[in-house]
Amino acid sequence: MPKYLIKASYSADGTRGLVKGGGGSARRAAVQQMMQGLGGRLEAFYYAFGDDDAYVIVDAPDNVTVAAVSLAVNASGAVSAKTVVLLTPEEIDEATRKTVSYRAPGQ
């Protein structure tokens, strides 16, 4: 199943909701339930200091499922989420064996 990294930043309203709604473990449980309902799985959920407030790793059936999650999360206005598709070392091995005909700009 494809794996994705979601980097999330809370808005002021989102932060108030986090505090009011039971804190970090309650949010993790909500994300876990959401992913299970979509046929996926929550692998990791961490809070952090810095530009992003949370880093979440999920397994999802496909890109469309994760796009739907991204749309729902960002449309809430409480969170700004950015998604990164993660590749395994074996997938990179496959990529290195593909022949690509590419001409760089200006060549």
GULUMZA-222699 format. One line per field, with one value per atom (N, C-alpha, C): x, y, z; atom name; residue number from 1. Coordinates in Angstrom, 2 decimals. Layout:
BEGIN
u = X	...
v = Y	...
w = Z	...
atom = CA	...
nr = NUM	...
% end
This chain:
BEGIN
u = 0.86	0.00	0.91	0.63	1.45	1.48	2.61	2.84	2.99	2.47	2.47	2.87	3.59	3.92	3.05	2.32	1.48	2.08	2.42	2.95	1.80	1.46	0.29	0.66	0.00	0.14	-1.25	-1.43	-2.73	-2.91	-4.11	-4.48	-4.75	-5.01	-5.35	-6.61	-7.62	-8.84	-8.54	-7.66	-7.28	-6.58	-5.72	-5.03	-6.01	-6.96	-7.99	-8.79	-9.12	-9.84	-9.04	-7.72	-6.85	-6.88	-6.77	-6.78	-8.14	-9.21	-10.57	-11.00	-10.47	-10.95	-10.19	-9.46	-8.82	-7.34	-6.74	-5.30	-4.81	-3.52	-2.84	-3.30	-3.52	-3.92	-5.32	-6.19	-7.53	-7.45	-6.55	-6.38	-5.82	-4.83	-4.26	-5.35	-6.21	-7.30	-8.26	-8.53	-9.44	-8.83	-7.54	-6.87	-6.83	-6.56	-6.55	-7.90	-8.96	-10.31	-10.62	-10.24	-10.47	-9.77	-8.51	-7.75	-8.30	-8.70	-9.29	-10.58	-11.37	-12.61	-12.40	-11.20	-10.87	-10.06	-9.91	-9.15	-7.65	-7.24	-5.83	-5.43	-4.25	-3.72	-2.83	-2.96	-2.08	-0.84	0.32	1.57	2.21	2.24	2.90	2.25	2.25	1.70	2.57	3.28	4.16	3.88	3.96	3.93	5.36	5.55	6.91	6.91	8.08	8.30	8.73	8.52	9.00	7.88	8.15	7.18	5.93	6.11	4.98	4.68	3.40	2.98	2.91	2.66	2.52	3.06	3.60	4.06	3.32	2.64	1.79	2.19	2.40	2.68	1.51	0.95	-0.19	0.05	-0.59	-0.70	-2.10	-2.21	-3.51	-3.61	-4.83	-4.99	-4.44	-4.53	-4.13	-4.05	-3.56	-3.43	-4.78	-5.80	-7.13	-7.63	-7.42	-7.83	-7.11	-5.81	-5.04	-5.41	-5.74	-6.21	-7.52	-8.41	-9.68	-9.42	-8.47	-8.11	-7.57	-6.67	-6.09	-7.16	-8.08	-9.16	-10.00	-10.38	-11.22	-10.49	-9.23	-8.46	-8.26	-7.80	-7.54	-8.82	-9.92	-11.19	-11.74	-11.30	-11.78	-11.32	-10.21	-9.66	-8.91	-9.00	-8.34	-6.90	-6.61	-5.30	-4.89	-3.62	-3.05	-2.16	-2.47	-1.72	-1.06	0.16	0.89	1.27	1.10	1.32	2.52	3.33	4.50	4.33	4.46	4.42	5.78	5.77	7.02	7.29	8.54	8.95	9.89	9.76	10.66	11.99	13.03	14.29	14.13	13.25	13.02	12.36	11.47	10.86	11.91	12.85	13.95	14.83	15.04	15.79	15.12	13.79	13.05	13.23	13.19	13.33	14.70	15.74	17.08	17.25	16.39	16.48	15.67	14.91	14.12	14.98	14.81	15.51	14.63	15.20	14.45	15.15	14.41	14.95	14.60	15.60	15.38	16.44	16.04	16.95	16.81	17.90	17.87	17.59	16.98	16.72	18.02	17.95	19.10	20.09	19.83	20.77	20.24
v = -1.17	0.00	1.24	2.22	3.44	4.14	4.81	5.48	6.98	7.80	9.25	9.92	11.03	11.90	13.14	13.44	14.64	15.59	16.79	17.84	18.80	19.01	19.80	20.98	22.10	23.29	23.75	23.95	24.38	25.89	26.30	27.72	28.04	29.30	29.66	28.91	28.83	28.08	26.60	26.06	24.65	24.37	25.29	25.13	25.18	26.10	26.16	24.85	24.33	23.06	21.91	21.91	20.88	20.90	22.07	22.21	21.80	22.28	22.01	20.55	19.95	18.63	17.44	17.60	16.45	16.32	17.25	17.25	16.35	16.07	15.35	13.92	13.18	11.78	11.67	12.62	12.62	12.89	13.80	14.06	12.84	12.19	10.97	9.92	9.74	8.77	9.14	10.44	10.88	10.58	10.82	10.54	9.03	8.27	6.81	6.29	6.78	6.36	6.77	7.99	8.46	7.55	7.23	6.40	4.99	4.42	3.08	3.07	4.13	4.24	4.34	4.73	4.85	3.66	2.65	1.47	1.63	2.62	2.88	2.60	3.12	2.87	4.04	4.44	5.44	4.72	5.11	4.49	5.28	6.61	7.43	8.80	9.41	10.75	11.43	12.47	13.20	14.68	15.34	16.80	17.31	18.55	19.08	20.59	21.12	22.56	22.94	24.19	24.65	25.06	25.01	25.44	24.56	23.28	22.34	21.91	21.78	21.38	19.87	19.15	17.70	17.04	15.85	15.00	13.67	13.29	12.10	11.21	9.93	8.97	8.01	7.87	6.99	6.06	4.92	4.03	4.24	4.39	4.61	3.78	3.43	2.60	3.23	4.57	5.21	6.72	7.39	8.85	9.55	9.00	9.62	9.69	8.64	8.61	9.71	9.85	10.86	12.26	12.40	13.71	14.08	13.11	13.37	13.79	13.14	13.52	14.95	15.25	16.59	17.66	17.39	18.35	18.58	17.50	17.63	18.37	18.02	18.65	20.13	20.46	21.85	22.68	22.08	22.80	23.16	22.44	22.74	24.11	24.59	25.86	25.78	24.65	24.48	24.02	23.44	22.86	23.13	23.40	23.47	22.25	21.37	20.13	20.05	19.54	19.28	17.81	17.15	15.72	15.40	14.47	14.00	12.51	12.08	10.65	10.07	9.00	8.36	7.13	6.93	5.79	4.91	3.60	2.67	2.60	2.12	1.91	0.97	-0.02	-0.96	-0.26	0.70	1.45	2.30	2.85	3.59	2.64	1.43	0.42	0.20	0.04	-0.13	1.07	2.26	3.48	3.55	3.11	3.17	2.21	1.21	0.24	0.65	1.73	2.19	3.08	2.91	3.76	4.97	6.14	7.37	8.16	8.51	9.34	10.79	11.55	12.92	13.83	14.97	15.99	17.20	17.61	18.77	20.03	21.06	22.30	22.87	23.31	23.92	22.95	21.69	20.69	20.08
w = 0.00	0.00	0.00	-0.84	-0.87	0.49	0.73	2.01	1.74	2.65	2.49	3.80	3.66	4.78	4.67	5.72	5.75	6.77	6.29	7.17	7.42	8.69	9.04	9.93	9.68	10.52	10.94	12.23	12.74	12.59	12.25	12.32	13.79	14.10	15.48	15.92	15.04	15.38	15.56	14.72	14.85	16.16	16.57	17.85	19.01	18.94	19.99	20.02	18.85	18.77	19.33	19.08	19.62	21.14	21.72	23.18	23.75	23.11	23.59	23.35	22.29	21.87	22.40	23.48	24.09	23.82	23.10	22.91	21.79	21.86	20.79	20.59	21.66	21.50	20.90	21.20	20.60	19.10	18.67	17.23	16.54	17.18	16.60	16.40	17.40	17.29	16.17	16.00	14.93	13.55	13.41	12.13	11.88	12.92	12.80	12.33	12.93	12.56	11.11	10.73	9.36	8.36	8.61	7.67	7.59	8.72	8.70	7.90	8.02	7.27	5.77	5.36	3.94	3.44	4.28	3.88	4.04	4.82	5.05	6.47	6.84	8.18	8.60	9.84	10.43	10.93	10.42	10.88	12.01	11.87	12.88	12.92	14.11	14.30	15.34	14.92	15.83	15.76	16.91	16.96	16.97	16.51	16.40	16.60	16.90	16.90	15.49	15.13	13.83	12.90	11.60	10.60	10.57	10.84	10.84	12.27	12.57	13.92	14.09	13.00	13.10	11.83	12.02	10.93	11.07	10.01	10.04	8.87	9.14	8.08	8.01	6.80	6.59	5.41	5.45	4.31	3.76	2.44	1.83	0.55	0.16	-1.03	-2.31	-2.42	-3.68	-3.51	-4.55	-4.53	-4.40	-5.01	-4.96	-3.52	-2.76	-1.35	-0.57	-0.79	-0.06	-0.53	-1.80	-2.30	-1.61	-1.41	-0.72	0.72	1.38	2.75	2.76	1.85	1.78	1.55	0.65	0.39	1.64	2.32	3.52	4.64	4.86	5.94	5.65	4.45	4.12	4.05	3.60	3.52	4.90	5.94	7.29	7.76	7.23	7.67	8.99	9.67	10.97	10.82	9.66	9.42	7.99	7.78	6.45	6.31	5.37	5.22	3.85	3.85	2.62	2.62	1.48	1.40	0.53	0.99	0.26	0.03	-1.23	-1.54	-1.16	-0.37	0.06	-0.80	-1.16	-1.98	-1.17	-1.36	-0.69	-1.44	-0.78	-1.50	-2.70	-2.56	-3.66	-4.86	-4.59	-5.69	-6.41	-5.66	-6.29	-7.10	-6.59	-7.36	-8.71	-8.70	-9.96	-10.88	-10.30	-11.10	-11.76	-11.05	-11.62	-12.78	-12.89	-13.98	-15.21	-15.12	-16.25	-17.14	-18.44	-19.40	-19.71	-19.55	-19.78	-20.88	-21.90	-22.97	-22.64	-22.19	-21.76	-22.34	-22.82	-23.32	-22.43	-21.80	-20.91	-21.72	-21.11	-21.82	-22.40	-23.65	-24.30	-24.89	-24.81	-25.37	-26.65
atom = N	CA	C	N	CA	C	N	CA	C	N	CA	C	N	CA	C	N	CA	C	N	CA	C	N	CA	C	N	CA	C	N	CA	C	N	CA	C	N	CA	C	N	CA	C	N	CA	C	N	CA	C	N	CA	C	N	CA	C	N	CA	C	N	CA	C	N	CA	C	N	CA	C	N	CA	C	N	CA	C	N	CA	C	N	CA	C	N	CA	C	N	CA	C	N	CA	C	N	CA	C	N	CA	C	N	CA	C	N	CA	C	N	CA	C	N	CA	C	N	CA	C	N	CA	C	N	CA	C	N	CA	C	N	CA	C	N	CA	C	N	CA	C	N	CA	C	N	CA	C	N	CA	C	N	CA	C	N	CA	C	N	CA	C	N	CA	C	N	CA	C	N	CA	C	N	CA	C	N	CA	C	N	CA	C	N	CA	C	N	CA	C	N	CA	C	N	CA	C	N	CA	C	N	CA	C	N	CA	C	N	CA	C	N	CA	C	N	CA	C	N	CA	C	N	CA	C	N	CA	C	N	CA	C	N	CA	C	N	CA	C	N	CA	C	N	CA	C	N	CA	C	N	CA	C	N	CA	C	N	CA	C	N	CA	C	N	CA	C	N	CA	C	N	CA	C	N	CA	C	N	CA	C	N	CA	C	N	CA	C	N	CA	C	N	CA	C	N	CA	C	N	CA	C	N	CA	C	N	CA	C	N	CA	C	N	CA	C	N	CA	C	N	CA	C	N	CA	C	N	CA	C	N	CA	C	N	CA	C	N	CA	C	N	CA	C	N	CA	C	N	CA	C	N	CA	C	N	CA	C	N	CA	C	N	CA	C	N	CA	C	N	CA	C
nr = 1	1	1	2	2	2	3	3	3	4	4	4	5	5	5	6	6	6	7	7	7	8	8	8	9	9	9	10	10	10	11	11	11	12	12	12	13	13	13	14	14	14	15	15	15	16	16	16	17	17	17	18	18	18	19	19	19	20	20	20	21	21	21	22	22	22	23	23	23	24	24	24	25	25	25	26	26	26	27	27	27	28	28	28	29	29	29	30	30	30	31	31	31	32	32	32	33	33	33	34	34	34	35	35	35	36	36	36	37	37	37	38	38	38	39	39	39	40	40	40	41	41	41	42	42	42	43	43	43	44	44	44	45	45	45	46	46	46	47	47	47	48	48	48	49	49	49	50	50	50	51	51	51	52	52	52	53	53	53	54	54	54	55	55	55	56	56	56	57	57	57	58	58	58	59	59	59	60	60	60	61	61	61	62	62	62	63	63	63	64	64	64	65	65	65	66	66	66	67	67	67	68	68	68	69	69	69	70	70	70	71	71	71	72	72	72	73	73	73	74	74	74	75	75	75	76	76	76	77	77	77	78	78	78	79	79	79	80	80	80	81	81	81	82	82	82	83	83	83	84	84	84	85	85	85	86	86	86	87	87	87	88	88	88	89	89	89	90	90	90	91	91	91	92	92	92	93	93	93	94	94	94	95	95	95	96	96	96	97	97	97	98	98	98	99	99	99	100	100	100	101	101	101	102	102	102	103	103	103	104	104	104	105	105	105	106	106	106	107	107	107
% end
